[in-house]
Amino acid sequence: MKELKVETSTIKSVRFEKPYFYWQVEGDTKDGPFCQKCFEYEGKFSRLTVCHDGNDGYWHCGVCEETYRPKDHTSNAS
């Protein structure tokens, strides 16, 4: 029962922001962004990192290798 309460409180503190980011929210503090794929398929909070490829920046998940490009709002993992 205690585990269920912890899971429920975690779910309440998660916010999805279009097009593809999850954030953990505690009051006025926002932590993240976290990978949409890892959270939705595995229930994991995998922090995204900002990368640069010479043109535009993009977000990358080091766990599932998903890539999110803000310009076209699409994921590019295979």
Steps between C-alpha positions, in 0.01 A plus 500: 500500500787737579651441152166584340487833687853586382411415139183709516683803638764467226236487229332813634830691480561415133404743226505435125575795275445475127656394281693234694639594844418374849587708804484428874331789678523582871333831581679766292792270415509318166757221445578346163436460217466123499469263204145436381581153369672381821222637720208369295642154422719427803376738771855641530608859539791518255639851486547649154818686412544783251728420207616699197565366150629814331157618392240499774502359849304190592412296807644150546421215739809302598287206619285416195698711248186691395565839339255791508541794264312814606478645151285226350366351826575144394703224655775348288598175671494177310 
